[in-house]
Amino acid sequence: MTTDRLRYELASATLDNGLSVVVSPDPGAPGVAVNLWVEVGSADEVAGRTGFAHLFEHLMFQGSAQVASGEHMATIEAVGGTVNATTSSDRTNYFETVPRGALDLALWLEADRFASLAITPENFEAQRQVVKEEKRQRYDNQPYGDLLELLTAQHFAPEHPYGHLTIGSMADLDDASLGEVAGFFDAWYRPSNVRLVLCGPVTPQEGFELAERQFGSLPHRERPARAAMPGDGLLPPRSTVVRRDVPHSLAYLSWALPPAAHPDQPALSLALSVLADGSSSRLHRALVRRGDLAHEVHGAALTNRSSASIATILGRPADAAGTDRLAEAILAELADFVADGPTDEELSRAAAQYERDWLWELATVGGRADAINESWLMFGSPDHVNTHLAEVLAVTPDDVRAAAARWLIPDSAHQLHYLAEDAR
């Protein structure tokens, strides 16, 4: 597939109250995706009041003026749709995919909760307990559940906007008042701070008219101002050792990368793929298949909109190797990569994998609507969804080598040695 064929129609409009709308028609799709991004995430929370953004991911399903608690999700599922929500450092996302005939219903449900969310003492307390239970299940009582928290603490000072997890502090939630929670909703859940994407068998005119019909009565209020991102708060590279009751030890190396929209990001994505994506990757071949130093090696990037992103390489050492030897071996391979860059064959494989994954994400209207909203927020334009793949496929081996030399310097690695309790 050539990238010039990967072009989705995108029509945009802004309602009088400031709500931004993009419609991407797909006449042959079996359903319509409704995707709302509220431009607020954990990075917008203030010290001592963390976890509010994620709390609303739950509260938004607890009822509104014309919808009982739990009925939003039940109604969408009853018409054959799917519905969910997610929170990140930079946004909160509410989304559903419904049959074409239920589009007006889905938009009505969304508009009702934006207009009249039931922020009651009972709902607040119930969802505060739900979040605390989620924290226990996903972080406190899960093997390796504190990895992300430890990684974040290595890179960001606690007071930095990206210095705490999206789920927030349970102590902060315990101390929060109903008024503070309601104030958070009032400050951020304004039409001027919401992006709506409709993707599927709907024309732009239909989509704009439906958005106006359901959301147009919400009052106009000025777009909230995000606090300026501090110029400091990034921590220097360091090595941390922890012991936990886990099945295996891990060596976790990480680097500070530029923000998501930086022009080096496509090359860095391919660099991580060449190094640690799959059994054909350089580190797998060198350390797992030939070196017997690791059982597995993986790479990933955690991208942030407004401050440093993070690249990670995680390895599980072979029984006789240990995390120190494995970390040294990873850094030695990385030094060669920084010096020489990828081969043409390695880069072709990484680019093909990236293209496959990107096209897979765009194959459904739900995935495409989310990618459009991400392009809109992270890059300032929804049309970036149409140009992103071409940017990645245009990356050369020299581009990858130069980006790795700037950002993946071995001496700049943070090291986290996550040891099983019986490891020597």
Secondary structure, DSSP 4 states (H G I P E B T S, - for coil): --GGG-----EEEE-TTS-EEEEEE-TT-SSEEEEEEES--GGGPPTT--SHHHHHHHHTTS-BTTB-TTHHHHHHHHTT-EEEEEE-SS-EEEEEEE-GGGHHHHHHHHHHHHHH----HHHHHHHHHHHHHHHIIIIITSTTTTHHHHHHHHHB-TTSTTSS-TT--HHHHHH--HHHHHHHHHHH--GGGEEEEEEES--HHHHHHHHHHHHTTSPP-PPPPPPPPPS--BPPP-EEEEEES-SS-EEEEEEEE--TT-TTHHHHHHHHHHHHSSTTSHHIIIIIISS-SEEEEEEEEE--SSS-EEEEEEEEE-TTTHHHHHHHHHHHHHHHHHHH---HHHHHHHHHHHHHHHHHHHTSHHHHHHHHHHHHHHHS-TTHHHHHHHHHHT--HHHHHHHHHHH--GGG-EEEEEEETT--
